[in-house]
C-alpha cells in the first residue's frame, strides 16, 4: 500500500531528483498544485500567474520510508526562510509549501515545522506554509526527470548533501 506526499520547495527539477534517490519512494512526479487554472502548463504558471506552485508529488511506501522522514528531506533540500524564491528562481510558483493529504500528515508537518523553528537553525522565520492538497497537475514530459535527461542542468538542491543524509536513514 502506498500514500501520497506533495512538497513545494523551489524548482521542481532538483526536488524531484532528490526524492527519486529515496528508498521507498515509488514515484516522484513534477507538477503544479494550489492554483486557480485547470490543467496549467509551465508557461501558464510562470507567465500567467495562476497561483500554482511547482511541486513534486510522491508516491511512497510508508513501510519503507515514513512521512516524517520525507519531511526531514523536504527541509534539507531548500531554504524554508525564503519567500517566493529558491536560488536563482524568483516568483510565487517557487514558494515553500507542504500540501497534506490527511489529518495525520497535517499534524506531522506542523510538528516538524515547530521543531525546526525551535531548533534555532535559522535566523529568520520559516516561510513554509502547510495547506490541504488540491488537484495535482503533472508538468509536461520535458520537466519529468529533467536532471537525469540534462546532467549539469541548473539546480538549487545540493544532491550530494541529500546523498549524505540518506546514508544516515
C-alpha positions as CSV (number, residue, x, y, z in Angstrom):
1,X,0.0,0.0,0.0
2,X,1.3,3.5,-0.9
3,X,0.5,7.0,0.2
4,X,0.9,10.4,-1.4
5,X,3.1,13.4,-0.2
6,X,3.3,16.7,-2.0
7,X,6.0,19.3,-1.5
8,X,6.8,22.7,-3.0
9,X,10.5,23.6,-2.4
10,X,11.5,25.7,-5.3
11,X,12.2,24.5,-8.9
12,X,10.8,21.0,-9.1
13,X,13.7,19.6,-11.1
14,X,16.1,19.3,-8.2
15,X,13.4,18.4,-5.6
16,X,12.2,15.6,-7.9
17,X,15.8,14.3,-8.3
18,X,16.4,14.4,-4.6
19,X,13.3,12.4,-3.7
20,X,14.0,9.8,-6.5
21,X,17.1,8.8,-4.5
22,X,15.0,7.8,-1.5
23,X,14.3,4.1,-1.0
24,X,10.6,3.7,-0.5
25,X,9.7,6.5,-2.9
26,X,7.9,4.5,-5.7
27,X,7.4,7.6,-7.9
28,X,8.2,11.3,-7.9
29,X,6.3,13.5,-10.4
30,X,7.0,17.1,-11.1
31,X,3.8,19.2,-11.3
32,X,1.7,22.0,-10.1
33,X,-0.8,22.5,-7.2
34,X,-2.6,25.2,-5.4
35,X,-3.7,27.5,-8.2
36,X,-6.8,28.6,-10.0
37,X,-6.5,27.2,-13.5
38,X,-7.3,23.7,-14.6
39,X,-4.5,21.8,-16.4
40,X,-1.9,24.6,-16.4
41,X,1.3,24.4,-18.4
42,X,4.6,25.6,-17.1
43,X,4.2,28.7,-19.3
44,X,0.8,29.4,-17.6
45,X,2.2,29.0,-14.1
46,X,5.3,31.2,-14.8
47,X,3.8,33.9,-17.1
48,X,0.1,33.9,-16.4
49,X,0.5,33.8,-12.6
50,X,-2.2,31.1,-12.0
51,X,-1.2,30.8,-8.3
52,X,0.1,27.3,-8.7
53,X,3.3,26.2,-7.0
54,X,5.9,24.0,-8.7
55,X,5.6,20.8,-6.6
56,X,6.8,17.2,-6.5
57,X,4.1,14.6,-5.7
58,X,5.5,11.5,-4.2
59,X,4.0,8.0,-4.1
60,X,5.8,6.3,-1.2
61,X,5.6,3.1,0.8
62,X,5.2,4.0,4.5
63,X,6.6,0.6,5.5
64,X,9.9,1.7,3.8
65,X,10.0,5.4,4.4
66,X,7.9,7.4,6.9
67,X,6.2,10.7,6.1
68,X,8.3,12.2,9.0
69,X,11.5,11.1,7.2
70,X,10.2,12.6,3.9
71,X,9.6,15.9,5.8
72,X,13.2,15.8,7.0
73,X,14.3,15.6,3.4
74,X,11.9,18.4,2.4
75,X,13.6,20.7,4.9
76,X,17.0,19.6,3.8
77,X,16.6,20.3,0.1
78,X,15.7,24.0,0.3
79,X,15.8,27.2,2.4
80,X,12.5,27.4,4.1
81,X,13.0,31.0,5.1
82,X,12.9,32.3,1.5
83,X,9.7,33.9,0.4
84,X,8.7,33.1,-3.2
85,X,12.2,32.1,-4.2
86,X,14.9,29.4,-4.1
87,X,18.3,30.0,-5.5
88,X,18.1,31.9,-8.8
89,X,14.4,31.2,-9.1
90,X,12.0,34.0,-8.0
91,X,8.2,34.0,-8.1
92,X,5.3,32.7,-6.1
93,X,5.5,29.5,-8.0
94,X,8.7,28.7,-6.1
95,X,7.2,29.2,-2.6
96,X,7.9,26.7,0.1
97,X,4.8,24.7,1.0
98,X,3.7,21.3,2.3
99,X,0.4,20.1,0.9
100,X,-1.0,17.5,3.2
101,X,-3.2,14.6,2.2
102,X,-4.6,13.6,5.6
103,X,-5.1,14.9,9.1
104,X,-2.1,12.8,10.2
105,X,0.2,14.4,7.6
106,X,-1.0,17.9,8.7
107,X,-0.2,17.1,12.3
108,X,3.2,15.7,11.4
109,X,4.0,18.7,9.1
110,X,3.0,21.2,11.8
111,X,5.0,19.4,14.5
112,X,8.0,19.2,12.1
113,X,7.9,22.9,11.3
114,X,7.6,23.8,15.0
115,X,10.6,21.7,15.9
116,X,12.7,23.2,13.2
117,X,11.6,26.7,14.3
118,X,12.5,25.9,17.9
119,X,15.9,24.5,16.9
120,X,17.4,27.9,16.2
121,X,18.9,26.7,13.0
122,X,17.6,29.7,11.1
123,X,17.9,33.4,12.0
124,X,14.7,34.2,10.0
125,X,11.2,32.9,10.4
126,X,10.2,29.9,8.3
127,X,8.1,31.0,5.3
128,X,6.8,27.5,4.7
129,X,3.0,27.2,4.6
130,X,1.1,24.0,5.4
131,X,-2.1,23.6,3.3
132,X,-4.6,20.9,2.3
133,X,-3.7,19.2,-1.0
134,X,-5.8,20.3,-4.0
135,X,-5.8,18.9,-7.6
136,X,-2.4,17.9,-8.8
137,X,-1.5,18.6,-12.4
138,X,1.6,16.8,-13.7
139,X,4.1,19.0,-15.6
140,X,4.9,18.3,-19.2
141,X,7.2,15.4,-20.1
142,X,10.1,17.8,-20.7
143,X,10.0,18.6,-17.0
144,X,9.9,15.0,-15.7
145,X,13.3,13.6,-14.6
146,X,14.8,16.8,-16.1
147,X,18.2,16.5,-14.4
148,X,18.6,12.8,-15.4
149,X,18.0,13.9,-19.0
150,X,20.2,17.1,-18.7
151,X,23.1,16.3,-16.3
152,X,24.6,19.5,-15.1
153,X,21.3,21.4,-15.6
154,X,20.6,24.2,-13.1
155,X,19.5,23.0,-9.7
156,X,19.3,24.8,-6.3
157,X,19.3,21.5,-4.5
158,X,22.6,20.1,-3.2
159,X,22.1,16.5,-4.3
160,X,25.4,15.5,-2.6
161,X,24.1,16.7,0.7
162,X,21.0,14.6,0.1
163,X,23.2,11.5,-0.5
164,X,25.0,12.1,2.8
165,X,21.7,12.5,4.7
166,X,20.3,9.3,3.1
167,X,23.2,7.3,4.4
168,X,22.0,8.2,8.0
169,X,18.5,6.9,7.5
